[in-house]
Each structure stands twice: as structure tokens, then as C-alpha cells.
Amino acid sequence: PKPQSVAEIAALVTQEKMILIDVREIAEVKASGRAEGAKVIPLSLLALKADPGKPGCELPQGLPVAVYCASGGRSGMAADTLRRLGYAQVSNLGGLRDWAAGGGRVVPF
């Protein structure tokens, strides 16, 4: 079943049953923090760091992935990129504000 709420996603990330990725640039993450448990992989590096066919892939295979950015635009592109790379279950959470509004914790980077 696909998780619907931020609370469900946060629980899955804590249990290492889902990967959460912040696709904003490092400077943005430093300025505003990141969702608790999120990996920070800027959109510009995502195709490089998430390609299962390349050495240096930073994502475990077979887990659902959720992505977010500042407002939802870049995370939409990130979701498309991940699907093209073969990730089957990809959710676009929108922006960090959506995560916080849903009750997700934001922690310093």
C-alpha cells in the first residue's frame, strides 16, 4: 500500500522501509533545514547518484522513494528521473513546507 500521510512516510523512513530525498541545492538545505531522515541529493546530481547501473549509486534498490524540494517543481522532475532509472514506487511530496505542515520534523543540515 502506498503511504498517504507525512506521518506514515516519516514512520517508513525511520524503519528504513522508504527513502526520502531532498532535491534542493545544499545552500537551500543549510538555510532552512531538511526533513528528518532525508538524504540530500540535489536535482542536478540525482541522475548521477541514483543510477543503479553506475558505481556510486547512493540509493538502495527495491524500496519506495519519496522526494521533495522547496515548492514541488524540482521534486516533480526528480520523480520523473527516478522512474526513468527504474524506481517503481516514487512519490512527490511537494515542498518542505508541505512536509512540515503535515507534521513532519525539520532538522538542521
Kinemage of the C-alpha trace (Angstrom):
@kinemage 1
@onewidth
@group {chain A} dominant
@subgroup {mainchain}
@vectorlist {calphas} color= white
{ca pro a 1} P 0.000 0.000 0.000
{ca lys a 2} L 1.166 3.490 -0.859
{ca pro a 3} L 1.675 5.696 2.213
{ca gln a 4} L -0.585 8.728 2.172
{ca ser a 5} L 0.314 10.918 5.110
{ca val a 6} L 3.530 12.589 6.196
{ca ala a 7} L 3.290 10.617 9.456
{ca glu a 8} L 3.165 7.304 7.551
{ca ile a 9} L 6.087 8.323 5.332
{ca ala a 10} L 8.112 9.512 8.362
{ca ala a 11} L 7.492 6.153 10.087
{ca leu a 12} L 8.591 4.190 6.995
{ca val a 13} L 11.741 6.326 6.647
{ca thr a 14} L 12.580 5.722 10.338
{ca gln a 15} L 12.117 1.971 9.816
{ca glu a 16} L 14.339 2.179 6.681
{ca lys a 17} L 11.437 0.903 4.565
{ca met a 18} L 11.341 4.045 2.424
{ca ile a 19} L 13.911 6.521 1.124
{ca leu a 20} L 13.238 10.253 1.499
{ca ile a 21} L 15.248 12.601 -0.718
{ca asp a 22} L 15.599 16.385 -0.521
{ca val a 23} L 16.476 17.505 -4.073
{ca arg a 24} L 17.184 21.158 -3.236
{ca glu a 25} L 20.650 22.665 -3.532
{ca ile a 26} L 22.927 22.352 -0.479
{ca ala a 27} L 22.777 26.100 0.285
{ca glu a 28} L 18.954 25.940 0.490
{ca val a 29} L 19.077 22.938 2.815
{ca lys a 30} L 21.632 24.694 5.048
{ca ala a 31} L 19.377 27.760 5.174
{ca ser a 32} L 16.117 26.000 6.067
{ca gly a 33} L 16.984 22.520 7.323
{ca arg a 34} L 15.765 19.192 5.951
{ca ala a 35} L 13.065 16.682 6.709
{ca glu a 36} L 14.205 14.308 9.434
{ca gly a 37} L 15.706 11.207 7.835
{ca ala a 38} L 16.060 12.735 4.368
{ca lys a 39} L 19.092 12.176 2.157
{ca val a 40} L 20.177 15.376 0.425
{ca ile a 41} L 20.826 14.777 -3.283
{ca pro a 42} L 20.419 17.962 -5.341
{ca leu a 43} L 18.358 17.513 -8.518
{ca ser a 44} L 21.444 18.383 -10.596
{ca leu a 45} L 23.235 15.305 -9.170
{ca leu a 46} L 20.290 12.922 -8.899
{ca ala a 47} L 20.726 11.083 -12.224
{ca leu a 48} L 24.388 10.516 -11.328
{ca lys a 49} L 23.886 9.424 -7.709
{ca ala a 50} L 20.707 7.364 -8.162
{ca asp a 51} L 21.561 5.334 -11.279
{ca pro a 52} L 21.602 1.660 -10.231
{ca gly a 53} L 23.724 0.872 -13.285
{ca lys a 54} L 26.590 3.112 -12.189
{ca pro a 55} L 29.155 2.784 -9.408
{ca gly a 56} L 28.474 5.310 -6.670
{ca cys a 57} L 24.703 4.790 -6.655
{ca glu a 58} L 23.601 6.049 -3.235
{ca leu a 59} L 20.105 4.541 -3.163
{ca pro a 60} L 19.246 1.008 -2.114
{ca gln a 61} L 17.148 -0.755 -4.733
{ca gly a 62} L 13.645 -2.076 -4.193
{ca leu a 63} L 12.462 0.489 -1.652
{ca pro a 64} L 9.798 3.115 -2.324
{ca val a 65} L 11.171 6.642 -2.677
{ca ala a 66} L 9.642 9.991 -1.699
{ca val a 67} L 11.090 13.285 -2.948
{ca tyr a 68} L 10.566 16.935 -2.074
{ca cys a 69} L 12.095 20.331 -2.862
{ca ala a 70} L 11.119 23.893 -1.964
{ca ser a 71} L 7.729 24.034 -3.699
{ca gly a 72} L 7.225 20.845 -5.726
{ca gly a 73} L 8.601 21.714 -9.180
{ca arg a 74} L 12.041 20.161 -8.884
{ca ser a 75} L 10.684 17.184 -6.961
{ca gly a 76} L 8.333 16.531 -9.900
{ca met a 77} L 11.340 16.424 -12.227
{ca ala a 78} L 13.214 14.263 -9.692
{ca ala a 79} L 10.308 11.786 -9.565
{ca asp a 80} L 10.369 11.517 -13.388
{ca thr a 81} L 14.145 10.968 -13.331
{ca leu a 82} L 13.876 8.220 -10.698
{ca arg a 83} L 11.105 6.453 -12.639
{ca arg a 84} L 13.278 6.533 -15.785
{ca leu a 85} L 16.116 4.957 -13.758
{ca gly a 86} L 13.829 2.077 -12.800
{ca tyr a 87} L 12.455 3.058 -9.392
{ca ala a 88} L 8.881 1.769 -9.412
{ca gln a 89} L 7.350 3.475 -6.390
{ca val a 90} L 8.100 7.195 -6.365
{ca ser a 91} L 6.045 9.825 -4.526
{ca asn a 92} L 6.374 13.593 -4.944
{ca leu a 93} L 5.688 15.159 -1.545
{ca gly a 94} L 5.895 18.708 -2.905
{ca gly a 95} L 7.828 21.174 -0.799
{ca leu a 96} L 9.483 21.153 2.610
{ca arg a 97} L 6.585 23.314 3.837
{ca asp a 98} L 4.169 20.506 2.891
{ca trp a 99} L 6.252 18.085 4.973
{ca ala a 100} L 6.227 20.457 7.968
{ca ala a 101} L 2.513 21.225 7.548
{ca gly a 102} L 1.815 17.500 7.622
{ca gly a 103} L 3.575 17.188 10.965
{ca gly a 104} L 6.991 16.071 9.706
{ca arg a 105} L 10.023 17.140 11.712
{ca val a 106} L 12.516 19.522 10.151
{ca val a 107} L 16.091 19.229 11.429
{ca pro a 108} L 19.267 21.265 10.786
{ca phe a 109} L 21.522 20.110 7.977
